[in-house]
Amino acid sequence: MTVQFQLQAASGSRLAADAFVVLLPSDGWKEDSLFTNLDAEFDGALSKHLASIEYKADRGSALVVPTLGRGPAAHLVFVGVGKVASEAGTSMQWSEALAVGVRTALGLRPMNLSVAIPETSDLE
């Protein structure tokens, strides 16, 4: 089985994929433009769901949300990066979150996998 990967800047959320990985820093993810755009596609249901389970985007945390036919993918995979504004080693945090997200998404056995990297990250 071959998996197709697509990386993109976080400006858009409309990618056809089986799994869509979204990297979120714990400081300010609720205001992140990609998250707010995705949340709007779900009429605010994503933010309500994440609030109900007290999701904090802690470093290394991963949460799989099935879209049930709504949104850009069959599954959204939210991955916490941790606090990036005040911690050293942010490049490692973003790389670690990317690895966690891809590993988690591969567990869903996708044929197409997209990863959104926030413009605020220092991944190149």
C-alpha positions in Angstrom: 0.0 0.0 0.0 1.3 3.4 -1.0 0.4 6.5 1.0 0.4 9.9 -0.7 1.6 12.7 1.6 0.8 16.4 1.1 2.3 19.2 3.2 0.9 22.7 3.1 1.1 26.0 4.9 -1.9 26.4 7.3 -3.7 28.9 5.1 -6.1 26.4 3.6 -8.2 23.5 4.9 -9.7 22.2 1.7 -7.7 19.1 0.9 -9.2 15.8 -0.2 -7.6 13.3 2.1 -8.4 10.3 4.3 -6.6 11.9 7.2 -5.8 15.6 7.8 -3.1 16.3 10.5 -3.3 19.7 12.2 -0.4 20.8 14.4 -1.6 23.1 17.3 0.6 25.0 19.8 -1.0 25.0 23.3 -0.6 28.7 23.5 -3.2 30.2 21.2 -4.5 27.3 19.2 -8.1 28.5 19.6 -7.2 31.6 17.7 -5.1 29.7 15.0 -6.5 30.6 11.6 -6.5 27.0 10.3 -8.4 25.8 13.4 -10.9 28.7 13.2 -11.5 27.9 9.5 -12.0 24.2 10.2 -14.3 25.0 13.2 -16.4 27.2 10.9 -16.8 24.3 8.5 -18.2 22.3 11.4 -20.4 25.2 12.6 -18.5 25.5 15.8 -18.8 21.8 16.7 -15.0 21.2 16.8 -14.4 23.9 19.4 -17.4 22.6 21.4 -16.1 19.1 21.3 -12.5 20.0 22.2 -13.8 22.1 25.1 -16.0 19.3 26.3 -13.0 16.9 26.6 -10.8 19.7 27.9 -8.3 19.4 25.0 -5.2 21.6 25.7 -2.8 20.7 22.8 -0.2 19.5 25.2 3.1 18.5 23.8 2.8 15.0 22.1 -0.9 14.7 22.6 -2.9 13.4 19.6 -6.7 13.4 19.1 -8.5 11.8 16.2 -11.8 13.2 15.3 -13.9 11.5 12.6 -15.6 14.0 10.3 -18.5 11.8 9.3 -18.4 13.2 5.8 -18.0 16.8 6.7 -14.8 18.8 6.3 -11.6 18.2 4.3 -10.9 14.6 5.3 -12.4 11.4 6.8 -10.5 12.1 10.0 -8.9 15.1 11.6 -5.8 14.4 13.7 -5.1 17.2 16.1 -1.5 17.1 17.5 -0.3 19.3 20.4 3.0 21.0 20.0 3.1 22.4 23.6 4.0 26.0 24.4 6.2 27.4 21.8 6.3 31.1 22.7 8.3 30.6 25.9 10.2 27.3 25.5 13.5 26.7 24.0 13.9 24.0 21.3 10.8 24.8 19.4 12.1 23.3 16.2 12.3 20.0 18.0 8.8 20.4 19.3 7.4 21.0 15.8 9.3 18.0 14.4 8.1 15.8 17.2 4.5 16.9 16.7 4.8 16.2 13.0 6.1 12.7 13.7 3.3 12.0 16.2 0.7 13.3 13.8 1.9 11.2 10.9 2.3 8.1 13.1 -1.2 8.5 14.5 -2.7 9.1 11.1 -1.0 6.1 9.6 -2.8 4.0 12.2 -6.0 4.9 10.4 -4.5 3.3 7.2 -5.1 6.3 4.9 -4.4 6.3 1.2 -4.0 10.1 1.2 -2.6 12.0 4.2 -2.3 15.8 4.4 -0.5 17.7 7.1 -1.1 21.4 7.8 1.9 23.2 9.3 1.1 26.5 10.9 2.8 29.5 9.4 4.1 30.3 12.9 6.1 27.1 13.1 9.9 27.1 12.4 9.7 23.9 10.2 11.1 24.4 6.7 
